[in-house]
């Protein structure tokens, strides 16, 4: 007699159960990896569009027609110069009170407030040693600067006459002389000051006349913020005065 064929058990084959468990574990593993990864939004969008186009139109057409996601353009607001403007206005008023507005020119330059003094007020021609007339001027400049939360860079400048290296040496020596006077007399903390010289490399005018050359020979006090630009400014007045300017 012919043997009866055994019927396969009902339901899914035995290997399918093992295969399903493995696929589920792999899926869980990749979901875990995805949750721990930091994705680049732009690259993710580009990959997503590429896959969608590949399934919808075919791989070959995708390489020609799929659009790449455009990178986001980040715009920055201009730096708020309110702090610089407040310092400028207060120094401008105080310069008039101290009767320094004719000797010290106040300007806003390079994002900072600059006090500019002609060479003739501080030094004799070609000299790096401070003249006696410079002392009261520098003391008043220190009165302006000391209460403010600002760092001060002393810059020396010359005209284009003579040897450029000699001009550079002179500009550096003058800046250091001013810094040394302020520090030695404890007018401004040394930790807040620096000195540098530029020779004739940064003229205000083209050096085409004696007048222009004289204006280029100068010492500048560049005041830069050292802290929070939103902080309150102290009043630039003596303790004996009762009303702010």
Rosetta blueprint (number, residue, H / E / L):
1 X L
2 X L
3 X L
4 X L
5 X L
6 X L
7 X L
8 X L
9 X L
10 X L
11 X L
12 X L
13 X L
14 X H
15 X H
16 X H
17 X H
18 X H
19 X H
20 X H
21 X H
22 X H
23 X H
24 X H
25 X H
26 X H
27 X H
28 X H
29 X H
30 X H
31 X H
32 X H
33 X H
34 X H
35 X H
36 X H
37 X L
38 X L
39 X L
40 X L
41 X H
42 X H
43 X H
44 X H
45 X H
46 X H
47 X H
48 X H
49 X H
50 X H
51 X H
52 X H
53 X H
54 X H
55 X H
56 X H
57 X H
58 X L
59 X H
60 X H
61 X H
62 X H
63 X H
64 X H
65 X H
66 X L
67 X L
68 X L
69 X L
70 X L
71 X L
72 X L
73 X L
74 X L
75 X L
76 X L
77 X L
78 X L
79 X L
80 X L
81 X L
82 X H
83 X H
84 X H
85 X H
86 X H
87 X H
88 X H
89 X H
90 X H
91 X H
92 X H
93 X H
94 X H
95 X H
96 X H
97 X H
98 X L
99 X L
100 X L
101 X L
102 X L
103 X L
104 X E
105 X E
106 X E
107 X E
108 X E
109 X E
110 X L
111 X L
112 X E
113 X E
114 X E
115 X E
116 X E
117 X E
118 X E
119 X H
120 X H
121 X H
122 X H
123 X E
124 X L
125 X L
126 X L
127 X L
128 X L
129 X L
130 X E
131 X L
132 X H
133 X H
134 X H
135 X H
136 X H
137 X H
138 X H
139 X H
140 X H
141 X H
142 X H
143 X H
144 X H
145 X H
146 X H
147 X L
148 X L
149 X L
150 X E
151 X E
152 X E
153 X E
154 X E
155 X E
156 X E
157 X E
158 X L
159 X L
160 X L
161 X L
162 X L
163 X L
164 X H
165 X H
166 X H
167 X H
168 X H
169 X H
170 X H
171 X H
172 X H
173 X H
174 X H
175 X H
176 X H
177 X H
178 X H
179 X H
180 X H
181 X H
182 X H
183 X H
184 X H
185 X L
186 X L
187 X L
188 X L
189 X L
190 X H
191 X H
192 X H
193 X E
194 X E
195 X E
196 X E
197 X E
198 X L
199 X L
200 X L
201 X L
202 X L
203 X L
204 X L
205 X L
206 X L
207 X L
208 X L
209 X L
210 X H
211 X H
212 X H
213 X H
214 X H
215 X H
216 X H
217 X L
218 X E
219 X E
220 X E
221 X E
222 X E
223 X E
224 X E
225 X E
226 X L
227 X L
228 X L
229 X L
230 X L
231 X L
232 X L
233 X L
234 X L
235 X L
236 X L
237 X L
238 X L
239 X L
240 X L
241 X L
242 X L
243 X L
244 X L
245 X L
